[in-house]
Amino acid sequence: MTDLKVTLIRSAAHRLPNQKKIVKALGLGRVNSSAVLPDNAATRGALLKIAHLISVEEINK
């Protein structure tokens, strides 16, 4: 099973309200903050909506 390490590389300020909500829901607060999330369809869908703000790495358990 794999997890995804998501890092916020660009600020969510001055973005669409839905994008701000997604960033907050994923547990990303400030630039360079990271969160380890499960690799599933719901997470992938959220990441696609803010792909221009984040970097993603796969982590093997």
All heavy atoms as TSV, in Angstrom:
chain	resi	resn	atom	element	x	y	z
A	1	MET	N	N	0.843	-1.178	0.000
A	1	MET	CA	C	0.000	0.000	0.000
A	1	MET	C	C	0.889	1.243	0.000
A	1	MET	O	O	1.902	1.293	0.665
A	1	MET	CB	C	-0.882	-0.026	1.235
A	1	MET	CG	C	-1.817	1.117	1.338
A	1	MET	SD	S	-3.469	0.475	1.325
A	1	MET	CE	C	-4.374	1.966	1.252
A	2	THR	N	N	0.501	2.223	-0.737
A	2	THR	CA	C	1.293	3.445	-0.803
A	2	THR	C	C	0.525	4.620	-0.224
A	2	THR	O	O	-0.706	4.644	-0.213
A	2	THR	CB	C	1.683	3.770	-2.256
A	2	THR	OG1	O	0.505	3.973	-3.014
A	2	THR	CG2	C	2.497	2.660	-2.881
A	3	ASP	N	N	1.275	5.578	0.242
A	3	ASP	CA	C	0.724	6.841	0.697
A	3	ASP	C	C	1.303	7.941	-0.172
A	3	ASP	O	O	2.270	7.726	-0.913
A	3	ASP	CB	C	1.090	7.108	2.160
A	3	ASP	CG	C	0.289	6.262	3.133
A	3	ASP	OD1	O	-0.799	5.789	2.756
A	3	ASP	OD2	O	0.749	6.075	4.268
A	4	LEU	N	N	0.740	9.118	-0.082
A	4	LEU	CA	C	1.231	10.258	-0.849
A	4	LEU	C	C	1.669	11.345	0.116
A	4	LEU	O	O	0.936	11.716	1.026
A	4	LEU	CB	C	0.124	10.802	-1.757
A	4	LEU	CG	C	-0.439	9.834	-2.785
A	4	LEU	CD1	C	-1.629	10.465	-3.491
A	4	LEU	CD2	C	0.624	9.462	-3.792
A	5	LYS	N	N	2.890	11.835	-0.074
A	5	LYS	CA	C	3.357	12.984	0.695
A	5	LYS	C	C	3.112	14.216	-0.157
A	5	LYS	O	O	3.692	14.379	-1.218
A	5	LYS	CB	C	4.832	12.862	1.033
A	5	LYS	CG	C	5.353	14.034	1.833
A	5	LYS	CD	C	6.825	13.894	2.141
A	5	LYS	CE	C	7.298	15.112	2.892
A	5	LYS	NZ	N	8.757	15.074	3.090
A	6	VAL	N	N	2.250	15.086	0.309
A	6	VAL	CA	C	1.842	16.278	-0.426
A	6	VAL	C	C	2.472	17.491	0.253
A	6	VAL	O	O	2.342	17.657	1.470
A	6	VAL	CB	C	0.306	16.414	-0.442
A	6	VAL	CG1	C	-0.121	17.632	-1.221
A	6	VAL	CG2	C	-0.324	15.155	-1.005
A	7	THR	N	N	3.145	18.324	-0.544
A	7	THR	CA	C	3.780	19.534	-0.029
A	7	THR	C	C	3.222	20.738	-0.759
A	7	THR	O	O	3.170	20.748	-1.989
A	7	THR	CB	C	5.309	19.468	-0.223
A	7	THR	OG1	O	5.801	18.271	0.384
A	7	THR	CG2	C	5.989	20.675	0.398
A	8	LEU	N	N	2.811	21.740	-0.016
A	8	LEU	CA	C	2.302	22.987	-0.595
A	8	LEU	C	C	3.499	23.834	-1.016
A	8	LEU	O	O	4.307	24.221	-0.175
A	8	LEU	CB	C	1.445	23.734	0.430
A	8	LEU	CG	C	0.689	24.957	-0.055
A	8	LEU	CD1	C	-0.364	24.552	-1.085
A	8	LEU	CD2	C	0.037	25.679	1.099
A	9	ILE	N	N	3.643	24.084	-2.320
A	9	ILE	CA	C	4.798	24.840	-2.803
A	9	ILE	C	C	4.441	26.254	-3.237
A	9	ILE	O	O	5.324	27.086	-3.410
A	9	ILE	CB	C	5.521	24.107	-3.957
A	9	ILE	CG1	C	4.580	23.826	-5.101
A	9	ILE	CG2	C	6.163	22.834	-3.453
A	9	ILE	CD1	C	5.252	23.299	-6.340
A	10	ARG	N	N	3.168	26.534	-3.410
A	10	ARG	CA	C	2.707	27.888	-3.737
A	10	ARG	C	C	1.554	28.237	-2.813
A	10	ARG	O	O	0.795	27.380	-2.403
A	10	ARG	CB	C	2.255	27.962	-5.197
A	10	ARG	CG	C	3.385	27.603	-6.157
A	10	ARG	CD	C	3.066	27.963	-7.556
A	10	ARG	NE	N	2.959	29.416	-7.663
A	10	ARG	CZ	C	2.509	30.030	-8.747
A	10	ARG	NH1	N	2.112	29.330	-9.786
A	10	ARG	NH2	N	2.439	31.336	-8.794
A	11	SER	N	N	1.424	29.493	-2.503
A	11	SER	CA	C	0.422	29.956	-1.557
A	11	SER	C	C	-0.996	29.788	-2.114
A	11	SER	O	O	-1.234	29.929	-3.308
A	11	SER	CB	C	0.669	31.418	-1.230
A	11	SER	OG	O	-0.353	31.925	-0.408
A	12	ALA	N	N	-1.929	29.537	-1.196
A	12	ALA	CA	C	-3.332	29.432	-1.573
A	12	ALA	C	C	-4.039	30.782	-1.483
A	12	ALA	O	O	-5.223	30.879	-1.793
A	12	ALA	CB	C	-4.031	28.408	-0.687
A	13	ALA	N	N	-3.326	31.805	-1.070
A	13	ALA	CA	C	-3.918	33.142	-0.991
A	13	ALA	C	C	-4.256	33.629	-2.398
A	13	ALA	O	O	-3.545	33.318	-3.360
A	13	ALA	CB	C	-2.943	34.111	-0.330
A	14	HIS	N	N	-5.346	34.346	-2.518
A	14	HIS	CA	C	-5.801	34.899	-3.799
A	14	HIS	C	C	-6.171	33.816	-4.802
A	14	HIS	O	O	-6.038	34.015	-6.008
A	14	HIS	CB	C	-4.764	35.849	-4.399
A	14	HIS	CG	C	-4.334	36.919	-3.456
A	14	HIS	ND1	N	-5.177	37.921	-3.056
A	14	HIS	CD2	C	-3.152	37.122	-2.812
A	14	HIS	CE1	C	-4.534	38.711	-2.216
A	14	HIS	NE2	N	-3.300	38.253	-2.042
A	15	ARG	N	N	-6.598	32.671	-4.319
A	15	ARG	CA	C	-7.072	31.575	-5.176
A	15	ARG	C	C	-8.582	31.463	-5.043
A	15	ARG	O	O	-9.204	32.102	-4.202
A	15	ARG	CB	C	-6.422	30.245	-4.777
A	15	ARG	CG	C	-4.924	30.239	-4.854
A	15	ARG	CD	C	-4.455	30.348	-6.277
A	15	ARG	NE	N	-2.993	30.453	-6.299
A	15	ARG	CZ	C	-2.278	30.496	-7.390
A	15	ARG	NH1	N	-2.870	30.470	-8.567
A	15	ARG	NH2	N	-0.970	30.574	-7.323
A	16	LEU	N	N	-9.170	30.623	-5.852
A	16	LEU	CA	C	-10.605	30.393	-5.788
A	16	LEU	C	C	-10.986	29.807	-4.424
A	16	LEU	O	O	-10.211	29.036	-3.835
A	16	LEU	CB	C	-11.043	29.439	-6.894
A	16	LEU	CG	C	-10.851	29.943	-8.323
A	16	LEU	CD1	C	-11.164	28.837	-9.314
A	16	LEU	CD2	C	-11.728	31.149	-8.580
A	17	PRO	N	N	-12.162	30.161	-3.914
A	17	PRO	CA	C	-12.572	29.656	-2.593
A	17	PRO	C	C	-12.548	28.133	-2.488
A	17	PRO	O	O	-12.170	27.585	-1.445
A	17	PRO	CB	C	-13.995	30.193	-2.437
A	17	PRO	CG	C	-14.026	31.404	-3.293
A	17	PRO	CD	C	-13.129	31.110	-4.459
A	18	ASN	N	N	-12.950	27.430	-3.541
A	18	ASN	CA	C	-12.923	25.965	-3.497
A	18	ASN	C	C	-11.508	25.435	-3.356
A	18	ASN	O	O	-11.277	24.443	-2.669
A	18	ASN	CB	C	-13.571	25.374	-4.747
A	18	ASN	CG	C	-15.080	25.492	-4.719
A	18	ASN	OD1	O	-15.651	25.712	-3.656
A	18	ASN	ND2	N	-15.717	25.351	-5.860
A	19	GLN	N	N	-10.546	26.080	-4.005
A	19	GLN	CA	C	-9.154	25.645	-3.902
A	19	GLN	C	C	-8.617	25.880	-2.498
A	19	GLN	O	O	-7.903	25.040	-1.947
A	19	GLN	CB	C	-8.293	26.361	-4.942
A	19	GLN	CG	C	-8.623	25.955	-6.357
A	19	GLN	CD	C	-7.875	26.758	-7.393
A	19	GLN	OE1	O	-7.224	27.752	-7.095
A	19	GLN	NE2	N	-7.981	26.323	-8.643
A	20	LYS	N	N	-8.983	26.990	-1.879
A	20	LYS	CA	C	-8.568	27.267	-0.502
A	20	LYS	C	C	-9.119	26.213	0.447
A	20	LYS	O	O	-8.427	25.749	1.355
A	20	LYS	CB	C	-9.053	28.641	-0.063
A	20	LYS	CG	C	-8.345	29.800	-0.711
A	20	LYS	CD	C	-8.895	31.099	-0.159
A	20	LYS	CE	C	-8.318	32.285	-0.880
A	20	LYS	NZ	N	-8.832	33.559	-0.339
A	21	LYS	N	N	-10.383	25.822	0.244
A	21	LYS	CA	C	-11.006	24.811	1.103
A	21	LYS	C	C	-10.315	23.468	0.961
A	21	LYS	O	O	-10.131	22.747	1.949
A	21	LYS	CB	C	-12.484	24.680	0.764
A	21	LYS	CG	C	-13.321	25.851	1.199
A	21	LYS	CD	C	-14.777	25.668	0.790
A	21	LYS	CE	C	-15.589	26.907	1.098
A	21	LYS	NZ	N	-16.989	26.763	0.643
A	22	ILE	N	N	-9.939	23.106	-0.261
A	22	ILE	CA	C	-9.260	21.836	-0.492
A	22	ILE	C	C	-7.903	21.824	0.198
A	22	ILE	O	O	-7.531	20.839	0.850
A	22	ILE	CB	C	-9.125	21.548	-2.003
A	22	ILE	CG1	C	-10.503	21.274	-2.604
A	22	ILE	CG2	C	-8.187	20.382	-2.252
A	22	ILE	CD1	C	-10.521	21.209	-4.113
A	23	VAL	N	N	-7.154	22.917	0.075
A	23	VAL	CA	C	-5.843	23.006	0.725
A	23	VAL	C	C	-5.991	22.823	2.231
A	23	VAL	O	O	-5.254	22.061	2.854
A	23	VAL	CB	C	-5.159	24.351	0.390
A	23	VAL	CG1	C	-3.946	24.580	1.270
A	23	VAL	CG2	C	-4.760	24.397	-1.076
A	24	LYS	N	N	-6.966	23.486	2.821
A	24	LYS	CA	C	-7.184	23.384	4.266
A	24	LYS	C	C	-7.644	21.978	4.657
A	24	LYS	O	O	-7.200	21.427	5.664
A	24	LYS	CB	C	-8.206	24.423	4.713
A	24	LYS	CG	C	-8.356	24.508	6.200
A	24	LYS	CD	C	-9.231	25.663	6.609
A	24	LYS	CE	C	-9.330	25.731	8.125
A	24	LYS	NZ	N	-10.152	26.845	8.571
A	25	ALA	N	N	-8.523	21.382	3.862
A	25	ALA	CA	C	-9.046	20.042	4.163
A	25	ALA	C	C	-7.954	18.984	4.100
A	25	ALA	O	O	-8.013	17.979	4.815
A	25	ALA	CB	C	-10.168	19.693	3.206
A	26	LEU	N	N	-6.954	19.199	3.269
A	26	LEU	CA	C	-5.854	18.242	3.163
A	26	LEU	C	C	-4.829	18.411	4.279
A	26	LEU	O	O	-3.890	17.640	4.386
A	26	LEU	CB	C	-5.157	18.384	1.803
A	26	LEU	CG	C	-5.996	17.987	0.591
A	26	LEU	CD1	C	-5.234	18.248	-0.693
A	26	LEU	CD2	C	-6.420	16.530	0.667
A	27	GLY	N	N	-5.001	19.420	5.114
A	27	GLY	CA	C	-4.100	19.618	6.239
A	27	GLY	C	C	-2.873	20.435	5.906
A	27	GLY	O	O	-1.868	20.359	6.616
A	28	LEU	N	N	-2.947	21.222	4.839
A	28	LEU	CA	C	-1.814	22.051	4.438
A	28	LEU	C	C	-2.106	23.483	4.880
A	28	LEU	O	O	-3.117	24.059	4.500
A	28	LEU	CB	C	-1.626	21.983	2.922
A	28	LEU	CG	C	-1.406	20.584	2.369
A	28	LEU	CD1	C	-1.444	20.611	0.858
A	28	LEU	CD2	C	-0.110	20.003	2.867
A	29	GLY	N	N	-1.229	24.057	5.687
A	29	GLY	CA	C	-1.479	25.383	6.206
A	29	GLY	C	C	-0.657	26.452	5.520
A	29	GLY	O	O	-1.189	27.387	4.944
A	30	ARG	N	N	0.636	26.313	5.587
A	30	ARG	CA	C	1.542	27.318	5.050
A	30	ARG	C	C	2.357	26.728	3.902
A	30	ARG	O	O	2.400	25.513	3.715
A	30	ARG	CB	C	2.511	27.791	6.124
A	30	ARG	CG	C	1.836	28.464	7.294
A	30	ARG	CD	C	2.844	28.751	8.374
A	30	ARG	NE	N	2.196	29.421	9.481
A	30	ARG	CZ	C	2.563	30.621	9.902
A	30	ARG	NH1	N	3.549	31.251	9.331
A	30	ARG	NH2	N	1.931	31.170	10.905
A	31	VAL	N	N	3.032	27.596	3.189
A	31	VAL	CA	C	3.922	27.143	2.129
A	31	VAL	C	C	5.001	26.260	2.762
A	31	VAL	O	O	5.484	26.541	3.859
A	31	VAL	CB	C	4.544	28.344	1.396
A	31	VAL	CG1	C	5.572	27.893	0.384
A	31	VAL	CG2	C	3.459	29.166	0.719
A	32	ASN	N	N	5.362	25.179	2.094
A	32	ASN	CA	C	6.332	24.166	2.523
A	32	ASN	C	C	5.800	23.252	3.622
A	32	ASN	O	O	6.553	22.452	4.158
A	32	ASN	CB	C	7.666	24.784	2.955
A	32	ASN	CG	C	8.415	25.373	1.792
A	32	ASN	OD1	O	8.338	24.872	0.677
A	32	ASN	ND2	N	9.128	26.458	2.029
A	33	SER	N	N	4.526	23.334	3.960
A	33	SER	CA	C	3.955	22.371	4.892
A	33	SER	C	C	3.623	21.096	4.121
A	33	SER	O	O	3.314	21.130	2.940
A	33	SER	CB	C	2.710	22.925	5.575
A	33	SER	OG	O	1.693	23.179	4.645
A	34	SER	N	N	3.722	19.965	4.809
A	34	SER	CA	C	3.498	18.671	4.169
A	34	SER	C	C	2.466	17.865	4.939
A	34	SER	O	O	2.278	18.066	6.138
A	34	SER	CB	C	4.797	17.869	4.106
A	34	SER	OG	O	5.740	18.529	3.304
A	35	ALA	N	N	1.833	16.933	4.226
A	35	ALA	CA	C	0.888	16.007	4.838
A	35	ALA	C	C	1.010	14.671	4.125
A	35	ALA	O	O	1.233	14.619	2.916
A	35	ALA	CB	C	-0.530	16.532	4.724
A	36	VAL	N	N	0.895	13.590	4.886
A	36	VAL	CA	C	0.907	12.242	4.318
A	36	VAL	C	C	-0.540	11.780	4.249
A	36	VAL	O	O	-1.240	11.727	5.259
A	36	VAL	CB	C	1.759	11.287	5.173
A	36	VAL	CG1	C	1.687	9.886	4.605
A	36	VAL	CG2	C	3.190	11.779	5.234
A	37	LEU	N	N	-0.995	11.467	3.041
A	37	LEU	CA	C	-2.388	11.123	2.797
A	37	LEU	C	C	-2.495	9.754	2.142
A	37	LEU	O	O	-1.579	9.330	1.429
A	37	LEU	CB	C	-3.019	12.177	1.876
A	37	LEU	CG	C	-2.913	13.629	2.351
A	37	LEU	CD1	C	-3.285	14.582	1.228
A	37	LEU	CD2	C	-3.804	13.838	3.548
A	38	PRO	N	N	-3.616	9.054	2.343
A	38	PRO	CA	C	-3.799	7.759	1.684
A	38	PRO	C	C	-3.973	7.944	0.175
A	38	PRO	O	O	-4.503	8.956	-0.279
A	38	PRO	CB	C	-5.073	7.207	2.324
A	38	PRO	CG	C	-5.797	8.422	2.800
A	38	PRO	CD	C	-4.755	9.425	3.180
A	39	ASP	N	N	-3.503	6.973	-0.558
A	39	ASP	CA	C	-3.620	7.013	-2.021
A	39	ASP	C	C	-4.926	6.354	-2.427
A	39	ASP	O	O	-5.020	5.139	-2.542
A	39	ASP	CB	C	-2.424	6.297	-2.655
A	39	ASP	CG	C	-2.405	6.430	-4.162
A	39	ASP	OD1	O	-3.208	7.211	-4.701
A	39	ASP	OD2	O	-1.581	5.768	-4.808
A	40	ASN	N	N	-5.970	7.170	-2.593
A	40	ASN	CA	C	-7.259	6.650	-3.040
A	40	ASN	C	C	-7.878	7.633	-4.029
A	40	ASN	O	O	-7.321	8.701	-4.296
A	40	ASN	CB	C	-8.184	6.369	-1.851
A	40	ASN	CG	C	-8.423	7.592	-1.004
A	40	ASN	OD1	O	-8.496	8.716	-1.503
A	40	ASN	ND2	N	-8.544	7.382	0.300
A	41	ALA	N	N	-9.009	7.287	-4.570
A	41	ALA	CA	C	-9.636	8.101	-5.613
A	41	ALA	C	C	-10.044	9.480	-5.104
A	41	ALA	O	O	-9.892	10.476	-5.809
A	41	ALA	CB	C	-10.854	7.373	-6.172
A	42	ALA	N	N	-10.543	9.557	-3.880
A	42	ALA	CA	C	-10.972	10.849	-3.338
A	42	ALA	C	C	-9.788	11.796	-3.178
A	42	ALA	O	O	-9.875	12.981	-3.513
A	42	ALA	CB	C	-11.676	10.649	-2.005
A	43	THR	N	N	-8.690	11.273	-2.666
A	43	THR	CA	C	-7.496	12.095	-2.492
A	43	THR	C	C	-6.943	12.534	-3.838
A	43	THR	O	O	-6.594	13.710	-4.024
A	43	THR	CB	C	-6.417	11.315	-1.716
A	43	THR	OG1	O	-6.954	10.899	-0.462
A	43	THR	CG2	C	-5.194	12.182	-1.474
A	44	ARG	N	N	-6.875	11.624	-4.777
A	44	ARG	CA	C	-6.358	11.959	-6.113
A	44	ARG	C	C	-7.208	13.041	-6.777
A	44	ARG	O	O	-6.685	13.950	-7.411
A	44	ARG	CB	C	-6.332	10.720	-7.008
A	44	ARG	CG	C	-5.329	9.671	-6.601
A	44	ARG	CD	C	-3.985	10.018	-7.135
A	44	ARG	NE	N	-3.006	9.003	-6.762
A	44	ARG	CZ	C	-1.875	8.812	-7.408
A	44	ARG	NH1	N	-1.584	9.557	-8.452
A	44	ARG	NH2	N	-1.028	7.902	-7.005
A	45	GLY	N	N	-8.524	12.972	-6.619
A	45	GLY	CA	C	-9.400	13.977	-7.202
A	45	GLY	C	C	-9.167	15.353	-6.606
A	45	GLY	O	O	-9.140	16.355	-7.316
A	46	ALA	N	N	-8.971	15.400	-5.288
A	46	ALA	CA	C	-8.702	16.682	-4.635
A	46	ALA	C	C	-7.350	17.237	-5.082
A	46	ALA	O	O	-7.210	18.439	-5.311
A	46	ALA	CB	C	-8.734	16.509	-3.117
A	47	LEU	N	N	-6.370	16.372	-5.216
A	47	LEU	CA	C	-5.036	16.816	-5.628
A	47	LEU	C	C	-5.031	17.359	-7.053
A	47	LEU	O	O	-4.293	18.301	-7.362
A	47	LEU	CB	C	-4.025	15.678	-5.502
A	47	LEU	CG	C	-3.789	15.149	-4.083
A	47	LEU	CD1	C	-2.762	14.030	-4.107
A	47	LEU	CD2	C	-3.371	16.244	-3.135
A	48	LEU	N	N	-5.854	16.799	-7.908
A	48	LEU	CA	C	-5.915	17.295	-9.284
A	48	LEU	C	C	-6.439	18.726	-9.349
A	48	LEU	O	O	-6.045	19.500	-10.210
A	48	LEU	CB	C	-6.800	16.386	-10.140
A	48	LEU	CG	C	-6.166	15.089	-10.601
A	48	LEU	CD1	C	-7.195	14.233	-11.337
A	48	LEU	CD2	C	-4.979	15.348	-11.483
A	49	LYS	N	N	-7.315	19.093	-8.421
A	49	LYS	CA	C	-7.890	20.440	-8.425
A	49	LYS	C	C	-6.901	21.502	-7.959
A	49	LYS	O	O	-7.076	22.681	-8.245
A	49	LYS	CB	C	-9.147	20.491	-7.580
A	49	LYS	CG	C	-10.270	19.675	-8.186
A	49	LYS	CD	C	-11.567	19.923	-7.475
A	49	LYS	CE	C	-12.664	19.102	-8.109
A	49	LYS	NZ	N	-13.429	19.846	-9.068
A	50	ILE	N	N	-5.868	21.088	-7.219
A	50	ILE	CA	C	-4.864	22.058	-6.755
A	50	ILE	C	C	-3.461	21.654	-7.202
A	50	ILE	O	O	-2.466	21.996	-6.569
A	50	ILE	CB	C	-4.914	22.225	-5.215
A	50	ILE	CG1	C	-4.683	20.897	-4.503
A	50	ILE	CG2	C	-6.209	22.858	-4.780
A	50	ILE	CD1	C	-4.378	21.050	-3.035
A	51	ALA	N	N	-3.370	20.958	-8.319
A	51	ALA	CA	C	-2.092	20.439	-8.800
A	51	ALA	C	C	-1.063	21.537	-9.051
A	51	ALA	O	O	0.137	21.307	-8.927
A	51	ALA	CB	C	-2.303	19.615	-10.071
A	52	HIS	N	N	-1.514	22.734	-9.368
A	52	HIS	CA	C	-0.596	23.833	-9.659
A	52	HIS	C	C	-0.012	24.455	-8.387
A	52	HIS	O	O	0.884	25.285	-8.472
A	52	HIS	CB	C	-1.321	24.907	-10.474
A	52	HIS	CG	C	-2.554	25.425	-9.831
A	52	HIS	ND1	N	-3.704	24.662	-9.698
A	52	HIS	CD2	C	-2.830	26.615	-9.254
A	52	HIS	CE1	C	-4.632	25.385	-9.082
A	52	HIS	NE2	N	-4.122	26.587	-8.801
A	53	LEU	N	N	-0.484	24.019	-7.226
A	53	LEU	CA	C	-0.011	24.564	-5.961
A	53	LEU	C	C	0.850	23.602	-5.153
A	53	LEU	O	O	1.457	24.004	-4.171
A	53	LEU	CB	C	-1.204	24.964	-5.073
A	53	LEU	CG	C	-2.207	25.958	-5.644
A	53	LEU	CD1	C	-3.363	26.143	-4.670
A	53	LEU	CD2	C	-1.537	27.278	-5.932
A	54	ILE	N	N	0.918	22.333	-5.559
A	54	ILE	CA	C	1.531	21.302	-4.724
A	54	ILE	C	C	2.578	20.485	-5.472
A	54	ILE	O	O	2.663	20.532	-6.700
A	54	ILE	CB	C	0.459	20.346	-4.175
A	54	ILE	CG1	C	-0.284	19.665	-5.336
A	54	ILE	CG2	C	-0.495	21.044	-3.242
A	54	ILE	CD1	C	-1.237	18.561	-4.910
A	55	SER	N	N	3.361	19.747	-4.705
A	55	SER	CA	C	4.188	18.682	-5.268
A	55	SER	C	C	3.826	17.399	-4.514
A	55	SER	O	O	3.498	17.439	-3.327
A	55	SER	CB	C	5.683	18.981	-5.122
A	55	SER	OG	O	6.066	18.911	-3.775
A	56	VAL	N	N	3.880	16.277	-5.204
A	56	VAL	CA	C	3.437	14.999	-4.643
A	56	VAL	C	C	4.525	13.967	-4.805
A	56	VAL	O	O	5.127	13.851	-5.873
A	56	VAL	CB	C	2.138	14.510	-5.354
A	56	VAL	CG1	C	1.675	13.196	-4.769
A	56	VAL	CG2	C	1.054	15.555	-5.269
A	57	GLU	N	N	4.786	13.210	-3.724
A	57	GLU	CA	C	5.732	12.098	-3.755
A	57	GLU	C	C	5.019	10.840	-3.253
A	57	GLU	O	O	4.206	10.925	-2.335
A	57	GLU	CB	C	6.919	12.353	-2.829
A	57	GLU	CG	C	7.688	13.609	-3.101
A	57	GLU	CD	C	8.713	13.873	-2.021
A	57	GLU	OE1	O	9.242	12.899	-1.428
A	57	GLU	OE2	O	8.986	15.053	-1.755
A	58	GLU	N	N	5.350	9.700	-3.823
A	58	GLU	CA	C	4.799	8.444	-3.342
A	58	GLU	C	C	5.682	7.897	-2.246
A	58	GLU	O	O	6.901	7.950	-2.341
A	58	GLU	CB	C	4.701	7.414	-4.460
A	58	GLU	CG	C	3.555	7.648	-5.405
A	58	GLU	CD	C	3.317	6.491	-6.354
A	58	GLU	OE1	O	3.911	5.408	-6.145
A	58	GLU	OE2	O	2.538	6.658	-7.282
A	59	ILE	N	N	5.047	7.383	-1.196
A	59	ILE	CA	C	5.762	6.763	-0.073
A	59	ILE	C	C	5.278	5.331	0.051
A	59	ILE	O	O	4.077	5.086	0.166
A	59	ILE	CB	C	5.485	7.521	1.241
A	59	ILE	CG1	C	5.950	8.959	1.129
A	59	ILE	CG2	C	6.166	6.827	2.407
A	59	ILE	CD1	C	5.585	9.790	2.339
A	60	ASN	N	N	6.199	4.379	0.010
A	60	ASN	CA	C	5.842	2.973	0.189
A	60	ASN	C	C	5.884	2.625	1.660
A	60	ASN	O	O	6.801	3.019	2.377
A	60	ASN	CB	C	6.797	2.068	-0.582
A	60	ASN	CG	C	6.625	2.239	-2.077
A	60	ASN	OD1	O	5.527	2.449	-2.544
A	60	ASN	ND2	N	7.709	2.164	-2.810
A	61	LYS	N	N	4.880	1.916	2.118
A	61	LYS	CA	C	4.836	1.507	3.535
A	61	LYS	C	C	5.705	0.307	3.746
A	61	LYS	O	O	5.778	-0.597	3.027
A	61	LYS	CB	C	3.414	1.201	3.949
A	61	LYS	CG	C	2.604	2.436	4.183
A	61	LYS	CD	C	1.290	2.053	4.787
A	61	LYS	CE	C	0.492	3.292	5.111
A	61	LYS	NZ	N	-0.792	2.970	5.683
